[in-house]
Amino acid sequence: MEVRKDSTIPKAPSGRTLLTILSNMIINFIAIIVWSIIISIFSIIIFLYSIFVILKLLSIPLVILESSQLARPAQPVTCCH
């Protein structure tokens, strides 16, 4: 079985590559934080908008009732027995 020379113990990364790995990790961490903030802001906006729509839908029957009562002229109650 032939052993190749390059299959030795991997060398420890040099200072420059360690710095690039660290900077990439920091950049990824900041990017994750920024994206999570953006997503949470959008979810809060969607949540508030859905509450607004639900309140609008709940207020529509009340508006219809009020407008139908206003549209009908007040007639005296005349009931024939």
PyMOL commands that set and color helices and strands:
alter all, ss='L'
color gray80, all
select helices_A, chain A and resi 15-71
alter helices_A, ss='H'
color red, helices_A
deselect
rebuild
show_as cartoon
